[in-house]
Structures are given as structure tokens and as C-alpha cells.
Amino acid sequence: MAKTKAKAATRLGRDSQPKYLGVKIFEGQKVKSGMIIIRQRGTKFLPGRNVRRGKDDTLYAVKEGVVKFGTKGKIRFDRSRKRAKVVYVE
């Protein structure tokens, strides 16, 4: 007879690490050049004035200023329209 009941199988250490995505600096906050504003997968937010997009779609500030969020009308390849969220630094 077993002393303890059988337990569920373990994951054996194959759980992936969290990626810490999301908005890092919110509207109205000050940024310096090079500071990360948003970490994202894909282009949920688009870069506006004084904001650039990194190779992993991270948005970062190019100039010092205050972060602003807005929307912009975007036309897709099939001629349909989409409201896109845009990040600015002013």
C-alpha cells in the first residue's frame, strides 16, 4: 500500500517566463528620449509624432516631452476603415 495518494504530473520546469507587455508610461506623464512608452506584440498602438517603433513593436520616445494618446482613421488594403490608437510625445 502506498503511504500517499498519487499526485498530478508536474510541468517539469517548462513554463515560459512572463513578457511584461503593456503601457509603461500613461498620458500626461513626462518622458525623456529613449524611454519605452508601450511594449506590445503587433501594432495595437501606432507611433505618432516623436515616437518610433522598435523591431519587437515596442514604442519609445525620440524627444523629451509629455505623452498624449489619440485616434486616427486608417484605411486597410481592402478599402475598409479602421480607428487606430496613436501615441504622441509633445
N, C-alpha and C positions, 0 to 999 in steps of 0.2 A: 504494500500500500504506500502511495505517495504521501508525504507529510503535508505538502501544499497542493492546491489545485493548479492545473495548467494555466499559464498566462498567455496573453496575446503576443504575437510576434513583434519584435522591436523593428524600428526603422533602420537600425544599424548605421546611424550617422550619415544618412544620405539626404537629410533635409536641407534645402537651399537657404542661403542667407537672405535676410530682408534687404530690399533695394532702396528704402528710404526715399521714395518718389513724392512729388507734390510741390505745392507753393512754399517757398522758403522765405520770401520777403513779400509782405502784403501791401496793398495800395496805401499811399501816403507815407510809407517809410523811406528813409534816405538810403541810397546805395552809393558805393564807390565803384570805380572802374574795375571790371573783372569779377565782381561779386555775382554769385549764382542767384537767380531770381526764381526759376522753376526747373525742377528735374522731372522729366516726363518720358514716356515711350510713345513715339509717334508725334504728330503735331496737333495736340489738343489746344494749345495756345500758340499763336503765331508771333514772331518778333516784329515790333514796330520801330519807331524812332529810337536810336541809341541803344538798341538791343540786338544781339546776334544769337544765332543758333549753333550749338556745338555739334560734333559728329554723332553724339548719342541723343540728339534733340534737346539738350539742356539749353535753356535761355539764360543769358548772362548780360550784364550791363557793360556798355562800351565807354560811357561817360558818367561822371558823377551827377547825381540829381535825385528826384523823387519819383517813385514808381506809380504809374497810372495804368488802369485796365480799361478796355473799351471793346466795342464790337465793330465789325466791318463786314460789308456784303461781299461775298466771294462767289464767282461763277465757276462751276465744275466743268469737266470735259464734256459731259452730256448736256450742257447748257442749263442745268438746273442751278438754283441759287441756294446758298448756304450762309448762315450767320456765323462768322468766325470770331473767336475771342483773341484780342490782340493786347500785347504788353508794351508799354512805352516807358521811357525814362525822360523826364523833362527837368 
